[in-house]
Amino acid sequence: MTETRDEAPSGIDALKDRLLDAVLVQVPFDGWSDAALRMAAQDVGVDVETARALFPRGGVDLALAFHDRADRQLAEELAAGSLAHLRYSERIAHAVRRRLELVAPHKEAVRRAAALFALPIHAVDGARAIWHTADVIWNGLGDRAEDYNWYTKRASLAGVISATILYWLGDNSENSERTWAFLDRRIGEVMRVEEMKARLRRNPISRLAFAGPRAILSCIRPPHEGYWSGPWPRRWRRRREERGPGGPD
């Protein structure tokens, strides 16, 4: 019984990968669509009902699976390699560049996905996918932020990734050199903001002026597993337990 449970997920994942590979052949012609899914199912040799069960929303779920697979590949690369010889800004640029290089053989599929997620009905899915890529990169680079910086770092990088993808889609330069130059400029702008924030933290006047807002922001925590395990964040929940039932919040 145990072996059956262990084998089932891997078999499903393998079938999803086969369908996704088959869909990528169709996407340049039919886009991320139900028609592409039906053609892929026929090519792989599975019935359409099974394919729809694996990708209930059709093209949208296929596009998200394509995005997620590249994110997983990038995460594996970052975990296996060492970027210690690079400056921090260079590590970020390397990670974003590798993420685009992973999908470069399917540039038209990326273009079709960008158009799909630009639609209002799918905009949330697209934003969530880009945020996940930013999260993969920061985690892969060893980010240890435990406050609001966890969010600001990912929001800033998500903006860089989105802008770079759009630039890359229209870039016909050799080896996408113009895109990599664009990426370096965007990361340089973000790093200048970070440097300004660091100077403000070192300045005694600004440190005093922002002490209140910084104390409030320090209560914000990233959504670590188990942190939001109840109606109150862990820190507040502990304080309530110390005060006992009926104590003031």
Residue pairs with C-beta under 8 A, 6 or more apart in sequence:
12 54
15 44
15 46
15 50
15 54
16 54
16 55
16 65
17 69
18 44
19 37
19 40
19 41
19 44
19 46
19 51
19 54
19 55
19 62
20 40
20 62
20 65
20 66
20 69
22 39
22 40
22 41
22 43
22 44
23 32
23 36
23 37
23 39
23 40
23 62
23 66
24 66
24 106
24 109
25 40
25 43
26 35
26 36
26 39
26 40
27 36
27 106
27 108
27 109
27 112
28 108
28 109
28 112
29 36
30 36
30 39
31 59
31 112
31 115
31 116
32 58
32 59
32 60
32 62
32 63
32 109
32 112
32 113
32 116
33 58
33 59
34 58
34 59
36 59
36 62
37 48
37 51
37 52
37 55
37 58
37 59
37 62
38 48
38 51
40 51
41 47
41 48
41 50
41 51
44 51
52 58
55 61
55 62
55 65
59 116
60 116
60 122
60 125
63 112
63 113
63 116
63 117
64 125
64 129
66 103
66 106
66 109
66 113
67 113
67 129
67 132
67 133
68 129
68 132
70 99
70 102
70 103
71 99
71 132
71 133
71 136
73 102
74 95
74 98
74 99
74 102
74 133
74 136
74 137
74 140
75 136
75 139
75 140
77 98
77 140
78 95
78 136
78 137
78 140
78 141
79 140
83 90
83 91
83 94
83 141
86 94
88 141
88 191
89 187
89 188
89 191
91 141
92 137
92 141
92 157
92 187
93 180
93 183
93 184
93 187
95 137
95 140
95 141
96 137
96 157
96 160
96 161
96 164
96 183
96 187
97 180
97 183
99 133
99 137
99 161
100 164
100 165
100 168
100 176
100 179
103 109
103 110
104 176
107 169
110 165
110 169
111 169
114 126
114 165
114 166
114 169
116 122
116 126
117 123
117 125
117 126
117 127
117 129
118 126
127 158
130 158
130 161
130 162
131 154
131 155
131 158
133 158
133 161
134 153
134 154
134 155
134 157
134 158
134 161
135 154
137 157
138 145
138 153
138 154
138 157
143 150
143 153
145 153
145 222
146 221
146 222
147 217
147 218
147 220
147 221
148 217
148 218
148 220
150 221
150 222
151 220
151 222
156 190
156 193
157 190
160 183
160 186
160 187
160 190
163 182
163 186
164 179
164 182
164 183
164 186
167 178
167 179
167 182
168 176
168 179
171 178
171 179
171 182
173 179
200 206
200 207
200 210
201 207
219 233
219 235
221 227
221 233
221 234
221 235
227 233
227 234
230 237
232 240
236 249
240 247
240 249
